[in-house]
Amino acid sequence: MRSLRKTAACALATATVLGVAVAPASAERPGRADFTLTVLFSNDAESALLGVHGDGTDEGPIVDGGDRPYGSPSRAAALLDRLRAEATTGKPGPGQAGRRGEIALSGGDNFLAGPEYAASTVEGAPFYDALALEHLALDASALGNHDFDFGPDVLDRFLDTAGDSLPFVSANLDVSGEPELAAHAADGTLVESTVLRTRGERVGLIGLTTPELPAISSPRDVEVRPELAEITNAHADDLGSLGVDKIVLVSHLQDIDNELALVPRLRGVDAVVGAGGGEILADAGDRLIPGDVAERGFPLWADDADGRRVPVVTVPGDYKYVGRLVLNFDRHGAVLDVDERSTGPVRVSGVGPDAVAGDPVVRAEVEKPVAEHVSSLADEVLARSEVPLNGVRAEVRSRETNLGSLVADSLLRAGRENADDYGVAVPQVAIQNGGGIRNDSVLAPGELTALDTYDVAPFANFVAVVPDVPRDVLRQLLERGVAAAPDAAGAFMQVAGLSFTYDPARQAQEVREGTHEIVTPGERVRDVVLADGTVLVADGEVVAGPGVSVAANDFSARGGDGYPFADLPFTSVGVTYQQAVQGHLVEGLGAP
């Protein structure tokens, strides 16, 4: 068994003003290094527990996690061990200090809906993503939006395992409204900031989570504070008052440009590790996974509020890379420079000159059982259909099909089943974009398996409820669905809870390219009637009346495919649309 390291962590709550003038620092600043800190990090693992192929996909055969040549937690664990040793042993590199330490971090999004995540939902199974994180022996992790996708209860289960070996940091989340998460805050698993110790030095760590969390995930009663700079600076001051003069921010803000925009408002932060955007930062000579192309250099730089030059870094997710940022500090705790020779992304590869053998314990405890579960999905019969189910791409994108109706019915049922738990209005109707139905085939009469549901609904899209959609907005949503008719389009709408007629000879709705802003309203939808007989549109005219509660997938609710939801608020209810289909087959329809 690999040893699992623990780090001392303390939540720092009181902010005080340090009031010490800080001399500007830059990558060119002269001076002698007193301490060299290597920051190792990964982010957005997202349940990619079986690795990826060279083109970045996760398709193909799986045997003990070994048939996908890049990524995987077993290889990442072995690579991290090697990089830790390189950082702290042997002869220091040019410009490095004799005293050297390292910390290892995750930027969050530690799990994600999909077949590999589903292995952890089998009764009696461990939370495999939490086991994988334990074996990486990290010092701390941020919390990302996907960590809340299934609601606080699932995050609580994840922390029950992973929290035994590392703290999770986020300074802008208030979890007091969720008792199970509040208990983790009380026992030090969830902290706002923490102090890590390495080779006799203390390193302050502050965490941030995207303020978009309520709109893109399911945090329920977790409150998100948006004042990121103020919160970070208060914690940096607090750490400084305790004599901690090396501070790293690990932030999950969804786009590295958000971190770059934040730095000019910060004080006292020496480096920023970003997450959530998936950007590929690399320099000439950095070895990348086939198919990956560098977008910008590693690291990026931004000047903080005191004119200090701060490095900002990230790596793509799926266990494909370990990031390495090597900082040289002077004896006052100021950053002298970044060691460009050692800094950069390190790919996690099972092939080529940099191949690393996966840790056998992680293979046995995580990858092997997950691979077996994924393989078993083809044998897990959920229901039996007496008719063929039409999911052909051109059909679900141009007209109503029975499989399209089944998916829409599934969203409606899931929205209704979970509305009370998330405090939203019970949906009356549901809409599903045809482009989200992906099997591109007719499922023959007979057995429907769990694998079939992942083929039909493969994305990590969650069921969302938009509680009060005005009738004219709903009409324009339906207009968006038929705007391309009779041609096929991903925006074509499969529906549940209502029926409608449209005339393709009339004016089609037009939206501004790349947005959901209506340029020309549509006039094709002629009649809309709810399942209970309520008339919403008659002969092309909207009938006055109350709004309608609508279930959709969160991709559509955010305006995906140009759906003109008019920026109405919505709530994700902790169920993916694949889980909704599976639940509807087994429980809603009483299958088989």
N, C-alpha and C positions, 0 to 999 in steps of 0.2 A: 504494500500500500504506500502510495506517495504521501509524504507528510504534508499536512495542510497548515500553513502558517496563519497565525493570528497577529493582528496589530493592535496596539493600544489606541483607543479612540475616545475622544471626549467631545461632547456637544458644547459649543461655545455660544452663549446666548447674549451676553452683555456687550454692547458696543461702546468703546471709548475712543477718544481722539488721541492718536499717538503724538501728533504735532512735531514730527521730526522731518527736517528737510532732507529730500532724497536727491542725490546728484543724478543727472541724466545718464542713462546707460544705453549702449548700442552695441551692435555686433562688432564694431571696430574699436571699442573702448580698450585702451591699454591697461595693463595691470597683471598681477600675478594671481593665479587661481589658488584659492585656499581649500575649496571643496568642489568636487565634480559630481553632479547629480544626473543620473540617467532615468528619465521617465519613460517607462514602457507602457503601452496601452493598446487596447482594442475597443471596439464599439460595434453596436448593432449586430450582435451575434445572431439574433432572430431565428433561433431554433434550427440553424443550418448544421445539424449535428452529424450529418453524413458527408459533408464536404461538397465541393462544386466541381464542375468540369471546366476545361480551359476557356470555354466560351461564356462562362459565367452562369450557365444553367445548372439545374439540379436534376436533369433527366438522365436516365440510364440505369444499368444494373447496380445492385448494392450487395456487397458481401462483407460483413463485419466492418462497414464504413470504409473499405479500402479501395473500391473501384472508382471513386471520384478522386482525381489526383491532387486536388488543391483544397486547402482549408481543412476543417474538422477539428473538434476540440482536443483529440488525442495528439495531433501534430502541433497544435497551438501550445499545449501544455509542455511538450518536449522542447519546442523552440524557445518558449519563455525561460525555461530552466537554463538553456544554453546562453541566452542573452543576459540573464542575471549574472551568470558566472563571468562572462566577458566584461560586464560593467564594473565588477568589483575585484577581480583577481588579475594577476599578471602585471606586466609593466604598464604604467599609465601612458596614454597616447600623448603626442606632442600638444603642449598647452594645457593638459589636464593636471589636476592636483594629485598629490600623493594620497590624499584621503578621498575615497570615492564611495558613493552609495547609490541605491536605486529604489524606486517605487514602481508598482505596477497597478494599472487602473483599467476599469471598464467605463465607457461612456454611456451605458444603458441600452435599452431595447434588448434585454437579455433573452426574450422569447417572443414568438410570433405564431399566429394561427397557421396551421398546415398539417400535412400528414405526420411530420416528425414531432411536432408539438403534441399531436393527438395521442402519441404513445404514453404521455404522462397523464392522460385522462382516463386510462383503463383502470378499473377498480383494483386497488392494491399496488399499483405501480408507483414508483418514486417519481419525483419531479426531475426528469433527466436534465433539463437545462440548468437547474440548480446544482445538480451533481457535477455537471461539466464546469460550471463556474467555480465550484469548490476546488476542483482539481487544477484549475489555472493558478491557484494560490495567489490571487490578487490581494492588494492591500485595501481597496475600496472600489465602489461602483456608484456612478450616478444613476438616476432613475429617468428612463425615457418614456415617451408616450405609449409605446407598445407594451410596456410593463403594466399599464392600466387597462389594456384592451378588454380583458375579460372581467373587469371590475376589481374592487379592492379585496374581495374574498380570495380570488385566485392569486393576487399578489401576496396576500398574507400566507398562503400555502407555499409559495415560492420562497418567501423570507424565512419560513419555518426551517427550511433546509439551508439555503445559502447564507442566511444571517448568522449562522453559527461560526462562519469563517471570515467574514468581512463586514464592515459597515457600509450602508448605502447613504449617500449624501445628497441632499437637496435643500438649499437654504430658503427657497421661495414657496415651499409647500407647507400647508397647515393640515395635518392629518387628524386633528383632534375630533373631527366629526365622524370618523370611522373607528369604532372601538378597537378592532383587531389591529389596525395600523397604529393607532395610538399606543397600544401595548408594546409594539415594536419600537416606537419612539421612546417609551419609558425605559426599555431595557437596553437602549443604545444601539439597536440595529439600524434604526432610521435616525440620522443626525443631520444637522444643518451644515456643520463643518467639523473637521477632525484634525488631529495632529498625528502624523505618521513619523516613525522613528527609523532611521537607517544609519548605521555606522557612526553612532554618536551624535547625529544631527537630527533636528526636528524640522519637518516639512508640513506646513499648513495646507489643508485641502478644503476648498469650498465647492459646493455643488449647486447647479441650477437645472431646472426643468422648464421646457418650453411653456410660455404663457398660453399657447394655443391648446393646451392639454384638454380643457373641457369640450372644445369643438372637434377634436380629432381622436379622442379616446373616451374611456368610460370611468372617470375618477369618482363619480357619484358625489359624495359629500366631502371630498378632499378639495380644499380651497387653494387656489393658485394666485400668488402675488406677482404682479407684473413689473414691480419696480426693481429690475434686475441690477442696475448699477448701484443704487442706494443700498440694497441688501448686501451685495458683494463687498462694497467699500466698508460697510459697518463691520462685517466679519473680518476683513483684512485688518482694520484698525484693532479689533479685539485680539486677533492673533498677534499683531505687533506688540500690543501692550503686555503680552505674556512672553515676549522676547523671541517669538518665532519670526525669523527674517527671511524665510524662503517659502513662498506661497504659490500654489498652483490652483487654477480654476478648472474644474471639469464640468462642462456644460452641454446639455442636450437641447440645442435650439433649432434643430431641423435643417440648418443651412449654414455652412461655415461663414458666409457673408454676414450672418447675424452676429456671430462672435466677433468678426472684424469690426462691425459697427458698434459693438458694445465696448471694446477696449478703450476708445478715446474718452470714455466717461469713467474709467476705472483708475484707482490708485492702489499701489502696493502689491499688485498681482504680477508675478514674474513670468508666468507662462499660462497659456490657455489650451486645453485639450477639448476640442469640439466633437460633437457627434450628431447623428441623425440625418445628415445630408448625403452621405455616400460618396463624397467627392474623392477623386484620385489625385493626391498631391505627390509629386515625385520629381527628381532631378535626373539629368543625363547620367546613365550608368546604373540607376536603380533597377533591379530586376523585378519585372511585373508579371502577373499572371497573363497568359495569352488572351488577347481580346481586350485587356485593360489599356487605356491610353491616359497618360498624365494630362490633367487639366491645367495645373499650376504647379509652382515649385513647392518644395518642402524644406523648411517651414515657410508660412506666410508671416508677414510682419504688420503691426499697427502700433502707432504711438499712443501711449496712455495720456491721462489728464495732466501728468507732470512732464511729458515729453520723453518718457522712457520708452525705448523700443521693445515691444513685447512679441515673442514668437507665438504663433497660433497654428495648431496642427490638427489633423484628423486622418483617419484611414477608412477605406471601404469596409463594409461589414462581412457577415457570413464566415467569420473565422479565417478570412483570406489573407489578412496581413496583421502583423504586430508593428505598431508604430514605435519609433525610438527617437527621443529628443534628449540630447546630451547638453547640459547647462554647466558652465563654469562660473562659480561664484567667488567674489573676493572675501576677505575676512570680515567685511561689514555686512555681508549678505546681499550685495548687489551683483546682478548678472554681468559678468565681463563679456561673455560671448557664448555662442552656440558652436559646439564642435561639429563643423560641417562634415568631417571625415566619417563620423560615426552616426550622425543624425539621418533619419530617413525611414521609409517604409521597408519592412522586411517581410517578404512573401512567405506564406505557409504552404510549403510544397512537399509533395510526396515523390516528385520526379525531378530529374535534372541535377546539376552540380550542387544545388543547395537543398537537396532532398533531406527531409528529417523523418525518422521513423516515429510513428505514433506511439504514445505512451500505452503500454499493454493493459494497464489497469483501467484507463479511460475507455479503451476499446472494449474491454470486457464488461464494464459496468454501465456504459452509456451507449456506445455506438452499436454494439452487437444486438442488445434487446430492441433498440429503436429500429434498426434495419429489419429485424424479424417482424416487428409490428407493421412497418410500412408494407412489407411483402404480404402480410396477412390480410391487408385491406381488401385485396382482390377476392379473398375467400369469405369475407364477412358479409353474409346476406342480410340485408335490411328489410326487403320487401319483395313482392312478386307482382309484376304488372301483367294484366291481361291484354294490353294493347301496346303497340309500338309508341315510344315517346320521342317526339321530333325535336332534336336540338341542332339540326343542320344550320350552319352559320347564316347562310343567305335567307333561311326561313325565319329564324328567331329575330332577325334584324329587319324584317319587312312585313310580317303579319303575325297574328296570334297563333301560337302552337300549344299543344297540350303540355309539353315540357315547360314552355315559358309560363303558362298558367300555373303549373305546379310550383315553380320557383317563386312566383309572385304570391301565391297562396301561402307558401312557407314563410315569407317575410311578414305577411299579415298576421299569421299565427304567432310567430316569435315576438313581434311587437306587442301583441295583446297579452301574451304570457308574461312578459317582462316589464310592462308599463308601470305597474304598481311599485315594483322594486326600485325603479329609477325616477319615480315621481312625475311621470308624463301622462298626457291624455291617451286613453286607449285608442289606437288607430282604427279608422273606419275603412280605409283603403290602403292598398300597397301598389308600388310601381317598381319594376325591375328593368334596367336597361338591357336590351338584347345583346349588347356587346359584352356583358358580363357573364353570358352563358356560353361556355367555351368547348363543349365536347365535340361540336361540329359533326354530329352523327345522329342516326336514329337508333335509340336503344331498343333492341329487339324485345318482344314479349318474353317474360320469364323473370329470372332473378335480377334484382338490383342490389349492387354491392356498395360497401362504403367507398371503395375506390371510384365507383361511378359518380358518387356525389362530389368527390374532389375533382374529377374530370369536368363535371358540369359547372362547379362553382370553385375555381382554383385560387381566387385571390383572397388576400387578407382584408376583405371588405366586411364591415360590421353592419348589422341591422340598426337603423337609426329611426327615430320618430320625430317628425316635424309636427308639432302639436296643433297649430292653428293656421292652416293655409287658407287665405282668402279664396273665394270661389273663382275670381278672375285669374288669380295666380295659378290655381289648379288647372283651369282651362288652358292657360298658356304652357303649362307643363305638358299637358296632353298634346298641345299643338307642336311642341318640340319633338315629341315622339313620332309624329307623322309628317314632319316637315320635309323629309326626303322622299316620301312615298310618291310613286311606287318603287323607287330604288331602295336598296338595303342600306341601313346605317346603324351604327352601334347605339345611337340614341333612341332607336325604335323601342317603344314601351310595351312591356308585358304587364298586365294589370290584374288586380284582385279587389273585390269589394265594390266594383262599379262596372258599368258597361257604357260604351260610347260609340257614336258613329262619326265618320268624317268624309269629306268630299275632296279627293285629291286634285280636282280641277280648280279649286279656290286658292286664294293667296296663302302661300306657305310662310311660316314664321322664319325670320332671319335674325341671327344673333351676331354680334361683333366677333370676328375671328379670334379664337383663343380665349374668349370670355363667355359669360352667361348673360351678357347685357343684350336685351332685345332691341334690335334696330327697327324691324318691321313686325308688328304683332301678326300672328296667324289667324286665318278665318276659316280653316278647314273643319274644325270640330263643330258639329252641328247639334248633337244631343249628348248629354251626360246624365246618367241616372245611377244613384247609389243602390246597393243591393237591397236596401229596405224600401225602395221605391221613391226616395226623395229625388226630385228633379233639380239638377244644378245648372244645366244649360238646356234651353229649348229653342230649336230652330236657329241656332247660332247666337242666341242672346243669353247672357248670364242671368240666372234667377237670383234675386236678392235673398240673402239668408246668411246664417252663421258659417264660419270657416270649417274646414275639414281637417281632421288629424290624419296624417299620411305616414306610412312606413315605407322606407326605401333603404338602399344601402348607403353607407356614409359617403362613398365616392360620388353618388348622384346628389346627395343632400348638400355637398360642398360645391355643387355646380359642375361636376364632371359631365362630359358629353354636352356641355352647354346648357344643362338643365337650369331654367330660370327660376330658381327657388327664391329669388329676390333677397338673398342673404338672411333668410328667416332662421332663427335659432333652432337647433336640433340637438337631440341627445342620443348617443349610442347606447344600446341596451345590453352590451356585454356578450353578444352572440354573433358569430360570423354567419354569412349567408350560407356557407356549406353546412354549418351546424344547424341552421334553420331548416334546410332541406332534409337533413338526416332526421331531425326531431319531428318534422311533419310526417315523414314516411312512417316512422316507428310509433310515435305517440299520437300525432294528430289524426292519422288515417287508420291507426290500429293495425298496421301491417304486421306480419305478412297477410 
